[in-house]
Amino acid sequence: MEYSTLLWVITLATAYLTMVRITKYRRINEILRKYPDHTLPLRDKEIASEVLAVLRQFDFTFLLPLVNEFIGFKAVSIPSMSKIFVSTSQVRLIVESCSARLLSTPFSYQHTKKCPKRLNDETVFHSEMGEIYARRLLREQLEGRPDPEEDKIDEMRAQLAIKKINFMHSHYRIKQDDYLYTVGIFTLDVIWWVNKYGWRPMTMIEANKYERASMVYARANQVVTNSLIDVFVEPYPAFMHSFIRQALYGIMTARTRAAIGVQAPPSFPAKFFLSVIWLRSTFSKYFVLPRRTPLVKLALRANDKGVFVPRSESIRGFYPDGYHVQDVGPDKFVGKCPHTLLG
């Protein structure tokens, strides 16, 4: 390679890496300048929605869904929670499925008839509540104008999703401590994973206090966890299943493993798995330009029939004709929710 060609390659590579470095942090830096008081999201849900969009729909579109899968193993290691799954036959539906890795890859309608609808419905509920700002932003980007009326409907969709979740939960005897623990781990554990060891000590003490008292072995814990792991490993070649299982068991805390009745596995699979995640995030940090548009899974607005047809192909497999928010969830609750978008 001639010297001039090499110089051009180095110059272009340097320019690209510089552009990545400058643009990668632009969005979060704008948020920090816009809201210098970092406690504002605790008091203003509009600001909270905007900040959440940076995390979920822009910067961590790969990591956060993966982390939620890991945290799910922890949530079902509490006997009082796992027994509810078993008693409602949700585990059977998961065991019979195992098609796509927790809805992260496209699949055909034939697959959707076997896939765990409950896991898909979780994604729908989370997205209805967590995509408010992202849907608004994407509409403006695609249509070139704001749509205040649709923005109001987005808020109503989120509120309806919350009401439907509460309606379904009201049919089961769920302890208040279990509610608080689930909310806690799906908030605080995400922070721990994204920042690696940046967990606040006081919060860890509070979370560990509940785990120590409640996370004990139960057969139901084992059944539910193994079912979720079956779904996780299914898309991969069969010869990799054992390795991935060992990695997942290794990622769990010792207390979680004891609660599901498994021994500590060799450390290599978990270290390898976490190293791959770290390498991916490092590559993304230095070599991948930021997203220009948010990753939105659900419909930006209802179609002419008044239903929401998901943008995500994997979710759309369950709802090819769209859905009403109040009908998302187990079939036995369809048509029974007392709430609608109209009130």
CORMO-V716932 format. One record per helix or strand of 3 or more residues. SS is the DSSP state (helix for helix, strand for strand). FROM is the first residue (numbers start at 0). LEN is the number of residues. Records with the same first field share a line. If there is no record, write none. Layout:
SS = FROM-LEN ; FROM-LEN
This chain:
helix = 2-22 ; 25-9 ; 39-4 ; 44-15 ; 62-13 ; 78-9 ; 89-6 ; 100-3 ; 108-4 ; 116-14 ; 131-12 ; 147-22 ; 175-20 ; 200-14 ; 218-15 ; 237-14 ; 253-7 ; 266-21 ; 312-4 ; 324-3 ; 330-3
